[in-house]
Amino acid sequence: MSRVIDLNNITVVRENRSILNNVDWQVEPSQRWVIVGPNGAGKTTLLRVAAAQIHPTHGQATILGNRLGEINVFELRTRIGFASTALAAHIPNSESVLNAVMTASYGVTGRWNEKYEDIDERRARRVLAEWQLSDLADRAFGTLSDGERKRVQIARAVMPDPEILLLDEPVASLDLAAREQTIDIIGEYASHPSAPAMIMVTHHLEEIPEGFTHAMLINDGQVFAAGEIHSTLTSEKVSEVFSYNLKVQFEDGRFRVRAHK
């Protein structure tokens, strides 16, 4: 299979400011990437280009073999799973968890007059089970905890069986137990051979699940380093990107970062 993402010298300009600047990046189907960098580095903007939500101002972006600007992005987006906090705001609080996930088949966030088949419900319930949400199927989305909402967002992104899964800070703001539970489930999913290409944005190396193979360090809209995860997330490179002396360690399948004194 060809590359799922191929970005060549892309730049994104908003209000006369370059948010991304001359970015080159290629993602293969079997790879799981994590994008790390300071606030305002351009991480979420890069993810939105990968999701075909925005076009680059300059350069060429090819997603799943389709060049942005030359294809119907609405059809392309049905092949991409994207979980973000911004999406949660569009899911009605009264919507059941089952429907919040199942409606992803139609690309809508609230059930209306769509006709769903038994296969849709079976698939939705299987996805809920994978993300440990089966017991919440009939609960209203608005009654869920932050951790449960995050997992519903991911389950919804997985529902259409995407060719790319994009996760924008999937454990941000969660308490310790909810964070670790979600990281563990994402890691199990990422480690499965049938999982799609995955890209996750985070501020914290401790949040990187097992199973991720590659990493990008980004700052000021430019790629500082990108490649195999252990050769990219080194103490020297992470310290330079965050402008602070940091020590990166890898223990029991997870990263750990502390100030280096």
Buried (B, 14 or more C-beta within 10 A) or exposed (E): EEBBBBBBEBBBBEEEEBBBBBBEBEBBBEBBBBBBBBEEBBBBBBBBBBBBBBBBEEBBBBBBEBEBEEBEBEEBBBBBBBBBBEBBEEBBEEBBBBBBBBBBBBEEBEBEEEEBEEEBBEBBBEBBEBBBBBEBBEBBBEEBEBBBBBBBBBBBBBBBEBBBBBBBBBBBEBEEEBBBBBBEBBBBBBBEEEBBBBBBBBBEBBBBBBBBBBBBBBBBBBBBBBEEBEEBBEBEBBBBBBEEEBEBEEEEEBBEBEEEE
